[in-house]
Amino acid sequence: MKLGRNDTCPCGSGRKVKRCCGVDALRDLARLRVETAEELFELALNFPRYRPRTEEFDAWARAAPDEPTDEAIEQGLSALDPPERERILAGFASEHPRVWEGVLADFGNDALAAEIVLKGAVVAGVAERLRPWDEAFPLLEDGDEEVDPIVALASSIRATDVWSVIESGETAEALDAIPDELDDGEYERRWTEVLDLELRNRWTAWHDERLDVLVARVRESLPDPDFPVASSSVLAACDQLDALRQRLAAALLSDSLDRIYATA
């Protein structure tokens, strides 16, 4: 519906648009709310800690379409019990209060904002179960050399399913602080040192559990009949997870920086 200058302003003041917010201001507000709705929907995509993780949702997600329809998303919401909804919403609000308060203020409708976040969590919960290796497996399949188990596992797990956009962004800032004028050898040493420090400071019990869940899903999805050699390499790496855990975590943290530098 197009608002005219003499229509009642939708802000609730009771005054006409021309004597209140003005048409241009309302257009800017509408644009901001659309952009904020997109941010709300993508929160769980950017913060994997706030994706569904109950057995009921997992059972639903296993049979969900790869690209959920509106009807499927509603079914996914039904699979989230009240405690899980509260964990997702309250968890983000508690861990990132300034971000949460900012997007709620921009959107202007807390109840609808919560619904959008939960719908985004449902979609992200389905997306993380899709195979991430379609591009990497052909390379592993055709290689002549033995595959590094870290490369094998890292090609089978999305880094963004482990690390949040804030964790990636802050790590990128720490790495960017390394002086560019260092020689290549010293720069590489410092880069590895800083990355390892960021990993130690950020790694939690949740990350440990998360890695276990993702590797278990990889194992369940293999072997892939189209890539027998790659499947064998990845399954062998899965068996070595305990020994590879820290190196894999560092590799995934490094891989997660791509989304930061892609938007720089």
Sequence and secondary structure as in RCSB ss.txt:
>XXXX:A:sequence
MKLGRNDTCPCGSGRKVKRCCGVDALRDLARLRVETAEELFELALNFPRYRPRTEEFDAWARAAPDEPTDEAIEQ
GLSALDPPERERILAGFASEHPRVWEGVLADFGNDALAAEIVLKGAVVAGVAERLRPWDEAFPLLEDGDEEVDPI
VALASSIRATDVWSVIESGETAEALDAIPDELDDGEYERRWTEVLDLELRNRWTAWHDERLDVLVARVRESLPDP
DFPVASSSVLAACDQLDALRQRLAAALLSDSLDRIYATA
>XXXX:A:secstr
    TTSB TTTTSSBGGGTT HHHHHHHHHHHHHHHHHHHTHHHH GGGS   HHHHHHHHTS SS  HHHHHH
HHHTS HHHHHHHHHHHHHHSHHHHHHHHHHH  HHHHHHHHHHHHHHHHHHTTS   TTHHHHHHH SS   HH
HHHHTTS GGGTS HHHHHHHHHHHHTS TTS HHHHHHHHHHHHHHHHHHH  HHHHHHHHHHHHHHHHH   T
T HHHHHHHHHHHHTHHHHHHHHHHHHHHHHTHHHHHT 
